Amino acid sequence: MMHTFVSLFKNKEIRNKIFFTLAMLLIYRIGSAIPVPGVDATKIASSISDNSILSMMNLLGGGALQNMSVFAMGVTPYITASIIIQLLSMDVIPALTEMTKSGQTGRLKMEKITRYLGVVLSFVQAYSLVYGFDKQYAILTSSSLSNYLYTATVLTAGTMFLLWLGDRISTKGIGNGVSVIIFAGIVSNMPSTFMQVFNVLVDTSSSGAMFNGLLEYALYILMYLVIIVLVVIMQLAVRKIPIQYTNSSNTRGGSDITYLPFKINSASVIPVIFAQSIMTAPQIILSFVNTSAYNTVSNVLSLNKPLGLSIYAVLTILFTFFYTDLQVNPDKIAENLGKSGAYIPGIRPGAETRSYLHKVLNRITVLGALGLTFIAVIPYLLPMFTNLPNSSSVGGTGIIIVVGVAMETMAQLKGQLTQKQYRGFLK
């Protein structure tokens, strides 16, 4: 591992990308500390810790919501817009379905539509947040329509600027820009989360209470370590399908058999983020309106209760299948195998190969979905049976995202390093 890091920093191109990414993240963290003009954020800090929806939004934004900064919305509206567009493109709106089949041009058009929808959702969500917070906590210096519109516009602009930063990271830095920004926000909030849990669990008034608190805190740390290990296993596990080439020019050292790797969890941590967004979306507006409808919805969808946790688990499983279907296309793989003169031993090329790949992918996705769901619900199950605070569950979900993004970014860095070494060898 140390050798890999040394090699990365010796490579000037990759080193510049790392420094550029760090510079963009520094801008993000500075912006997270700049409050929206005319807003008193001290009045909403306690309400966020008591609301699981706001706690998750605050976690993904690195504490920006608690500070009511210009980046308080984070990239959550864009994630929600992405989910909506991807769902509509599955034979719901023919025009969007055609775009998915149009290659790079279609993807660029869908990305543009997603951005426009993200702007609309961001403004609606921002206005709802400002209006609700002001009605309950009087956070604005002047409660007028113009102030509501002004504050919502500033928050929307902050979200769009974050997306611009994400684009710069994706093109000139390392990793997926939006994922890296979410990663940075969660990591920046972790020290305070650990300290908060420690202060809640460890009572220094007596030696006995302190000992019991330290044991519970050790259980909390153990939960994090288990989640990290399980996420790593899920990311690295693959199903190797043997591939044989009929063309002698494709043979390798006298052997014409290679392997087609199918990841157990091709969707990575995206289903967790999608499930969280779906769980929070119907409550965003209702959570700031004092009606019985909000109380009913919040009780049903609360992740701290069995029913809400069950819905969350089902959504995670469904989104794992959904995103895996978007990432892996067995029909296209079978077509490419046929064009390259390759086949699976014992399986006929064509329709039989497509059927076989679909069957294998569905089977391993079941394992991946169940494994990811188990990892996702552990942080919420433990507070139900132990004295761990509910805030620890939010931190556990953050760990899933952090580990997944970190592994994907490291894999991309190693790929770029290998590519650079091959170029140097050829030259």
Secondary structure, DSSP 8 states (H G I E B T S, - for coil): -HHHHHHHHHSHHHHHHHHHHHHHHHHHHHHHTSB-TTB-GGGTHHHHHH-HHHHHHHHHTTTTTTTTBTTTTTTHHHHHHHHHHHHHTTTTSHHHHHHHTSHHHHHHHHHHHHHHHHHHHHHHHHHHHHHHHHHHH--BSS-SHHHHHHHHHHHHHHHHHHHHHHHHHHHHSSS-HHHHHHHHHHHHHHHHHHHHHHHHH--TTSHHHHHHHHHHHHHHHHHHHHHHHHHHHHHH-EEEEEEEESSGGG-BTTB-EEEEEEETTTTTTHHHHHHHHHHHGGGTTGGGS-SHHHHHHHHHH-TTSHHHHHHHHHHHHHHHHHHHHHH--HHHHHHHHHHTTEE-TTS-TTHHHHHHHHHHHHHHHHHHHHHHHHHHHHHHHHHHHSS--THHHHHHHHHHHHHHHHHHHHHHHHHHHHHHHHHHHH-
